[in-house]
Amino acid sequence: MDKLKITGNSLPNMPWQDRPEGSKEVMWRYSENPVIRRDLLPTSNSIFNSAVVPFEGGFAGVFRCDDTNRRMRLHVGFSKDAFNWDINPEPLTFECEDKEIGAWVYGYDPRVCCIDGRFYVTWCNGYHGPTIGVAWTDDFKTFHQEENAFIPFNRNGVMFPRKINGRFAMLSRPSDNGHTPFGDIFYSESPDLKFWGRHRHVMAPAPFEDSAWQCTKIGAGPIPIETSEGWLLIYHGVLATCNGFVYSFGSAILDIDEPWKVKYRSGPYLISPQKDYECMGDVPNVCFPCAALHDVESGRIAVYYGCADTVTGLTFGYIPEIIEFTKRTSII
Ligand code: BMA
């Protein structure tokens, strides 16, 4: 393949560990996982499914912290090295012109997307059931909440890091009010971050016979990464077993101008629950990616993922290798 072009920033200070000797894995885990433990805050039951971005020479993030009342809350955090996090003990609050939309019910599974220097937060927002909340911040202190992007029920709202054909763009996963035994990824556009439309179907779960880890439901993970091969999307997939759901993650490549067209999709997973901290916890057997940091010079990527709905893990890889893997193993 011609030399792959990756869009984004140089991030020489991103968190990194070399592939362990002898490993043939496309993505490998941080040896000190979990990178964020469940009780980093005195009031946290668990810290997982969280989003981090480069910010002012270091890193900032929005974290899912379920408290010891088991309420789902979002908290802001900062870090110099993206390994050691200082998470605010007080939950994040949003400023919202509309009291009805701004009334907090619950929030979980945040993503943070940088577009033209401004940070956009999307999360699963309680409003008569789960839907996609949208807010923006310039400083990780004041967060301005916009309208919910969709009516309930919806989860896994993930924005693209630039406008596409002149509009904001988002992936989402329409769902139900419970633990949703189905789920396809859709694409929507917005001219103003308030009205979302032009909905397009992106991907359905895979046939069981082709790729069982993603045969029940799927959902977008970290913010897609723009490359000369298309948008690299890391997404979770679910297998329904006799003992409940198993969450793994894999990769797909979407068309650059029409991201609802899937060019390639990995048959094998990149990461599935295998380590103790992924298999044991409040919800066993969950690897749920919500954020990635990458460096365009080296092609390195670090993916943050929730482990067993309890702690946060970190995995590493090289974008060109993940793209080669996605194409080579594609089930499309
Ligand atoms: C999904 C979401 C995630 C969670 C996963 C596994 O439906 O609720 O927050 O990690 O289930 O429990």
Boltz pocket constraint, residues with backbone or C-beta under 6 A from the ligand:
constraints:
  - pocket:
      binder: B
      contacts: [[A, 49], [A, 108], [A, 109], [A, 178], [A, 179], [A, 247], [A, 283], [A, 286], [A, 288], [A, 306], [A, 309]]
      max_distance: 6.0
